[in-house]
Amino acid sequence: MDKKQLNIDKINEKMIVTGLSQTELAKKIDVSKETISQWLKGKKYPRPSKLLLLSKILKLTFNEIVLSNMAERPVIAYRSNKNKKITEEKIVIAKDMGEMLKLLLPYLNIDTVFTPSRIKNPVTDEAFIEKVTFDLKKMMGIKSEEISFTDIMNLYNYFRIVFIPVLWGIKGDNGLSVYLPKSDATFVYANLEKNITDFKYRLLHELSHAITPSLSGKESEQFAERFAAIFLSSQAREAAGRYYDEIIRVKNTGAAINRIKALAGSLIISPFTIRNEINNYAALSSLPGLDFDIGGATVNFNKQTGLVSNIIFDEEIPDAEKYIRICTGVFKTDFFNALSEYIRKEKKEAGVVQRLMNIPIADAKGVHKILAGK
């Protein structure tokens, strides 16, 4: 059952219990009675905003109101801005995005008879994670200490992860991961309006989750955090031992923080990563770690290094053509080509772009115009 369907029996049951007629329900959701009738006949499916209203009015969860095979339901993982709580509205929208992504599968070059390997019996042991990163770099021919977007995207393509670059705003969510169990396909949305020193870390963090499906909960997060840090910061880990003595002996905290920021700037990674690597070195060597806070210093550092969007587009907000062209080139993603093919073949309008990318309709129209070749 790939087609999205409402649980019509459950909805009718709730309408009877609450005494709501189709006309009254239509007024509450601000749609026509004919639209409600089409929904309840299974001829149409509501948009996320209307689906959310329907679920709230009838007091039904997403899993109760949408009829689908549990094994085929999208598995979502939000990466919110500053770890804010994810609302029910965002969950409904994300699951709708997952259902929409199923429509793109025939147009993506990920459906092969081969399934890429996952990490065998992963554990959160430091030495094991080091070996994983070493083997991956060797397998992909990554020799440079500075990891490029191309290096990461090659890994994404190898593991059949579809990358979707989006512009969700500086205060918007960091990203979203969607896994489709039936097709064994993973989609990673990443907000480009975030600082570049955190961006590569997040991409590798999501990659880790995709290639360690046997891990869950706290273990999965621990593995992902160390995997991303070790993959990005070979130089930082080597430097940790060299700089530990220097920084631990600096009596002036400000001077110690500036030394950390200087090292972070030379490696284009976050000061948090440098501080954490130094503390990891200290823990492994049974030495005292750095106990000062570098939150404020990291904020200032991030302002100086800039956003991914500003760096790759060389401007704050690019037009749709430039956005698609540069994202496709820099991140080597097939997403826009697949979406273009789907739009042209199925003659879809801008609403599809809006729902797939969770962007304002005005922006969706601009992207649609380019992808539709109009």
C-alpha positions as CSV (number, residue, x, y, z in Angstrom):
1,M,0.0,0.0,0.0
2,D,2.1,2.9,-1.3
3,K,-0.7,5.3,-2.0
4,K,-1.6,7.6,0.9
5,Q,-5.1,6.9,2.3
6,L,-7.1,8.3,5.1
7,N,-8.5,5.9,7.7
8,I,-12.0,6.6,6.5
9,D,-13.7,4.1,9.0
10,K,-11.9,5.7,11.9
11,I,-12.8,9.2,10.7
12,N,-16.5,8.3,10.2
13,E,-16.5,6.7,13.6
14,K,-15.2,9.8,15.3
15,M,-17.6,12.0,13.4
16,I,-20.5,10.0,14.7
17,V,-19.2,10.1,18.3
18,T,-18.6,13.8,18.2
19,G,-21.9,14.5,16.3
20,L,-20.1,16.3,13.5
21,S,-21.7,16.4,10.0
22,Q,-19.6,16.8,6.8
23,T,-20.9,20.4,6.5
24,E,-19.8,21.2,10.1
25,L,-16.5,19.6,9.6
26,A,-16.0,21.5,6.4
27,K,-16.6,24.8,8.2
28,K,-14.1,24.0,10.9
29,I,-11.4,23.1,8.4
30,D,-12.3,25.9,6.0
31,V,-12.9,23.7,3.0
32,S,-16.0,22.9,1.0
33,K,-18.4,20.1,1.8
34,E,-17.5,18.6,-1.5
35,T,-13.8,18.4,-0.5
36,I,-14.8,16.5,2.7
37,S,-16.9,14.2,0.6
38,Q,-13.9,13.6,-1.7
39,W,-11.7,12.8,1.2
40,L,-14.1,10.3,2.7
41,K,-14.6,8.6,-0.6
42,G,-10.8,8.1,-0.9
43,K,-10.7,10.2,-4.1
44,K,-8.6,13.0,-2.6
45,Y,-6.0,13.4,0.1
46,P,-5.7,16.5,2.3
47,R,-2.7,18.8,2.4
48,P,-0.6,18.7,5.6
49,S,-2.2,21.8,7.1
50,K,-5.7,20.5,6.5
51,L,-4.7,17.0,7.7
52,L,-3.4,18.5,10.9
53,L,-6.7,20.4,11.5
54,L,-8.6,17.2,10.8
55,S,-6.6,15.3,13.3
56,K,-6.9,18.0,15.9
57,I,-10.7,18.3,15.5
58,L,-11.2,14.6,15.7
59,K,-8.5,14.0,18.3
60,L,-6.7,11.4,16.2
61,T,-3.0,10.9,15.9
62,F,-1.3,10.9,12.5
63,N,-0.9,7.1,12.7
64,E,-4.6,6.8,13.5
65,I,-5.9,9.1,10.8
66,V,-3.6,7.8,7.9
67,L,-4.0,4.2,6.8
68,S,-0.8,2.6,5.8
69,N,1.3,-0.5,6.3
70,M,3.5,0.1,9.4
71,A,6.5,-1.4,7.4
72,E,6.0,1.2,4.7
73,R,5.6,4.3,6.9
74,P,8.3,6.9,6.6
75,V,10.7,7.1,9.6
76,I,11.6,10.7,10.4
77,A,14.2,12.3,12.5
78,Y,14.2,16.1,12.9
79,R,17.3,18.1,13.7
80,S,15.7,21.2,15.2
81,N,17.4,24.6,15.7
82,K,18.9,24.7,19.2
83,N,17.3,21.4,20.0
84,K,13.8,22.9,20.3
85,K,10.9,20.5,20.8
86,I,9.3,19.3,17.6
87,T,5.7,20.1,17.4
88,E,2.9,17.8,16.2
89,E,2.4,20.1,13.2
90,K,6.0,19.5,12.1
91,I,5.7,15.8,12.6
92,V,2.6,15.7,10.3
93,I,4.4,17.8,7.7
94,A,7.5,15.7,7.8
95,K,5.5,12.4,7.4
96,D,3.7,14.0,4.5
97,M,7.0,14.8,2.9
98,G,8.1,11.2,3.4
99,E,5.0,10.0,1.6
100,M,5.6,12.5,-1.2
101,L,9.2,11.3,-1.5
102,K,7.9,7.8,-2.5
103,L,6.7,9.4,-5.7
104,L,10.3,10.4,-6.6
105,L,11.7,6.9,-6.2
106,P,11.3,5.8,-9.9
107,Y,13.2,8.9,-11.0
108,L,16.2,8.5,-8.7
109,N,19.2,6.3,-9.5
110,I,19.1,4.4,-6.2
111,D,16.9,1.4,-7.0
112,T,19.5,-1.3,-7.9
113,V,19.7,-5.0,-7.3
114,F,22.6,-4.3,-4.9
115,T,22.3,-3.0,-1.4
116,P,25.3,-1.1,0.0
117,S,26.9,-2.6,3.1
118,R,26.2,-1.2,6.5
119,I,28.6,-1.2,9.4
120,K,29.0,-4.7,10.8
121,N,28.2,-5.0,14.5
122,P,28.8,-1.3,15.4
123,V,29.9,-0.4,18.9
124,T,30.7,2.9,20.5
125,D,34.2,2.0,21.3
126,E,36.6,4.8,20.2
127,A,39.1,2.5,18.5
128,F,36.3,0.9,16.5
129,I,34.9,4.2,15.3
130,E,38.5,5.3,14.3
131,K,38.7,2.1,12.2
132,V,35.4,2.8,10.6
133,T,36.5,6.3,9.6
134,F,39.9,5.1,8.4
135,D,38.3,2.3,6.3
136,L,35.7,4.6,4.8
137,K,38.3,7.2,3.8
138,K,40.5,4.5,2.3
139,M,37.5,3.0,0.4
140,M,36.5,6.3,-1.1
141,G,40.1,7.5,-1.8
142,I,39.9,10.5,0.6
143,K,43.5,11.5,1.3
144,S,43.1,15.2,2.2
145,E,42.8,16.1,5.9
146,E,40.3,18.8,4.9
147,I,37.0,17.0,4.0
148,S,35.2,18.5,1.1
149,F,31.5,18.5,0.3
150,T,32.3,16.3,-2.7
151,D,33.9,13.7,-0.4
152,I,30.8,13.6,1.8
153,M,28.4,13.5,-1.2
154,N,30.4,10.6,-2.7
155,L,29.7,8.8,0.5
156,Y,26.0,9.7,0.4
157,N,25.7,8.4,-3.1
158,Y,27.5,5.2,-2.3
159,F,25.1,4.5,0.6
160,R,22.1,5.5,-1.5
161,I,21.3,8.6,0.6
162,V,19.6,11.4,-1.4
163,F,20.7,14.8,-0.3
164,I,18.2,17.7,-0.4
165,P,19.7,21.2,0.2
166,V,17.0,23.6,1.5
167,L,16.9,27.3,2.6
168,W,14.8,27.2,5.8
169,G,16.2,30.4,7.4
170,I,18.8,31.1,10.0
171,K,16.4,30.3,12.8
172,G,14.9,27.4,10.9
173,D,15.4,23.7,11.6
174,N,18.9,22.3,10.9
175,G,17.6,19.4,8.9
176,L,15.4,16.4,8.6
177,S,16.2,12.7,7.8
178,V,13.5,10.5,6.2
179,Y,13.9,6.8,5.8
180,L,11.6,4.7,3.6
181,P,11.8,1.1,4.9
182,K,10.3,-0.6,1.8
183,S,12.8,0.9,-0.6
184,D,15.6,1.1,1.9
185,A,16.2,4.7,0.8
186,T,17.3,7.6,3.0
187,F,16.7,11.3,2.3
188,V,18.6,14.0,4.2
189,Y,17.3,17.6,4.1
190,A,20.0,20.0,5.2
191,N,19.4,23.7,5.8
192,L,22.1,25.7,4.0
193,E,21.4,28.8,6.1
194,K,23.6,27.4,8.9
195,N,27.2,28.0,9.8
196,I,29.7,26.1,7.6
197,T,31.8,24.9,10.6
198,D,28.8,22.9,11.9
199,F,27.4,21.9,8.5
200,K,29.8,19.2,7.5
201,Y,29.6,17.7,11.0
202,R,25.8,17.5,10.6
203,L,26.1,15.8,7.2
204,L,28.4,13.2,8.6
205,H,26.2,12.8,11.7
206,E,23.3,11.9,9.4
207,L,25.5,9.6,7.4
208,S,26.4,7.7,10.6
209,H,22.7,7.1,11.4
210,A,22.1,5.8,7.9
211,I,24.9,3.2,8.0
212,T,24.3,2.0,11.6
213,P,20.6,0.9,11.5
214,S,21.3,-1.7,14.2
215,L,22.0,1.1,16.7
216,S,19.2,3.1,18.4
217,G,18.6,5.7,21.0
218,K,21.6,6.9,23.1
219,E,24.1,4.5,21.5
220,S,23.2,5.7,18.0
221,E,23.7,9.3,19.0
222,Q,27.0,8.6,20.8
223,F,28.3,6.7,17.7
224,A,27.2,9.5,15.3
225,E,28.8,12.3,17.4
226,R,32.1,10.5,17.6
227,F,32.0,9.4,14.0
228,A,31.4,12.9,12.7
229,A,34.1,14.4,14.9
230,I,36.7,11.8,14.2
231,F,36.0,11.9,10.4
232,L,36.3,15.7,10.3
233,S,39.1,16.3,12.7
234,S,42.0,14.0,12.2
235,Q,44.2,17.0,12.4
236,A,42.4,18.3,15.5
237,R,42.8,14.9,17.2
238,E,46.6,14.9,16.4
239,A,46.8,18.6,17.5
240,A,45.0,17.8,20.8
241,G,48.0,16.2,22.3
242,R,50.3,18.9,21.1
243,Y,48.1,21.8,22.3
244,Y,46.9,20.2,25.5
245,D,50.0,21.2,27.5
246,E,49.9,24.7,26.1
247,I,46.2,25.4,26.7
248,I,45.9,23.6,30.1
249,R,48.8,25.8,31.5
250,V,47.3,29.1,30.2
251,K,46.0,30.9,33.3
252,N,44.1,33.4,31.2
253,T,40.9,31.7,30.0
254,G,40.4,34.3,27.2
255,A,43.9,33.5,25.8
256,A,43.1,29.7,25.9
257,I,39.9,30.3,24.1
258,N,41.6,32.4,21.4
259,R,44.1,29.6,20.9
260,I,41.3,27.1,20.4
261,K,39.5,29.5,18.0
262,A,42.7,30.0,16.0
263,L,43.1,26.2,15.6
264,A,39.4,25.9,14.7
265,G,39.8,28.5,12.0
266,S,42.7,26.8,10.4
267,L,40.8,23.5,10.2
268,I,37.3,25.1,9.4
269,I,35.6,23.2,12.1
270,S,33.8,24.3,15.3
271,P,35.7,25.4,18.4
272,F,33.5,22.9,20.3
273,T,35.0,20.1,18.2
274,I,38.6,21.3,19.1
275,R,37.7,21.6,22.8
276,N,36.0,18.2,22.8
277,E,39.0,16.5,21.1
278,I,41.4,18.0,23.7
279,N,39.1,16.7,26.5
280,N,39.0,13.3,24.8
281,Y,42.8,13.2,24.7
282,A,42.8,14.2,28.4
283,A,40.4,11.5,29.4
284,L,42.3,8.8,27.5
285,S,45.5,10.0,29.1
286,S,44.0,10.3,32.6
287,L,44.6,14.0,32.7
288,P,42.3,16.9,33.8
289,G,40.2,18.3,31.0
290,L,39.2,21.9,30.0
291,D,36.3,23.0,32.2
292,F,35.6,26.5,30.8
293,D,32.6,27.4,28.6
294,I,33.2,28.4,25.0
295,G,29.6,28.9,24.0
296,G,29.9,32.7,23.6
297,A,33.2,32.4,21.8
298,T,31.8,29.8,19.4
299,V,28.8,32.1,18.6
300,N,31.3,34.9,17.7
301,F,33.5,32.5,15.7
302,N,30.5,31.3,13.7
303,K,29.5,34.9,12.8
304,Q,33.0,35.4,11.4
305,T,33.1,32.2,9.4
306,G,29.7,32.7,7.7
307,L,26.8,30.6,6.5
308,V,27.0,27.8,3.9
309,S,24.5,29.7,1.7
310,N,26.5,32.9,1.7
311,I,29.7,31.1,0.9
312,I,28.4,28.9,-2.0
313,F,26.0,31.4,-3.5
314,D,28.1,34.5,-2.8
315,E,25.0,36.3,-1.8
316,E,22.3,36.0,0.9
317,I,19.3,34.7,-1.2
318,P,19.9,33.4,-4.8
319,D,17.3,33.2,-7.4
320,A,15.8,29.8,-8.2
321,E,18.0,29.1,-11.2
322,K,21.2,29.8,-9.4
323,Y,20.1,27.9,-6.3
324,I,19.3,24.7,-8.3
325,R,22.4,25.0,-10.5
326,I,24.9,25.6,-7.7
327,C,23.4,23.0,-5.3
328,T,23.4,20.4,-8.0
329,G,27.1,21.1,-8.8
330,V,28.4,21.6,-5.3
331,F,26.6,18.7,-3.7
332,K,26.4,16.3,-6.6
333,T,22.7,15.6,-5.8
334,D,20.3,14.0,-8.2
335,F,17.3,15.4,-6.3
336,F,16.5,18.3,-8.6
337,N,16.9,16.3,-11.8
338,A,14.6,13.6,-10.4
339,L,12.0,16.2,-9.3
340,S,12.2,17.9,-12.7
341,E,11.6,14.6,-14.5
342,Y,8.7,13.8,-12.2
343,I,7.1,17.3,-12.7
344,R,7.4,17.1,-16.5
345,K,6.2,13.6,-16.9
346,E,3.3,13.8,-14.4
347,K,2.5,17.4,-15.3
348,K,2.6,18.5,-11.6
349,E,2.2,22.1,-10.3
350,A,4.2,24.1,-7.7
351,G,2.2,22.6,-4.8
352,V,4.3,19.4,-5.2
353,V,7.5,21.3,-4.8
354,Q,6.1,23.1,-1.7
355,R,5.1,19.9,0.0
356,L,8.3,18.0,-0.9
357,M,10.7,20.8,0.2
358,N,8.5,22.4,2.9
359,I,9.1,25.9,1.5
360,P,6.8,28.9,1.0
361,I,4.6,28.7,-2.1
362,A,6.2,31.8,-3.7
363,D,9.6,30.1,-3.5
364,A,8.1,26.8,-4.7
365,K,6.7,28.5,-7.8
366,G,10.2,29.8,-8.6
367,V,11.8,26.3,-8.3
368,H,8.9,24.7,-10.2
369,K,9.3,27.2,-13.1
370,I,12.9,26.2,-13.6
371,L,12.3,22.5,-13.1
372,A,9.3,22.4,-15.4
373,G,11.3,24.3,-18.1
374,K,8.8,27.0,-18.4
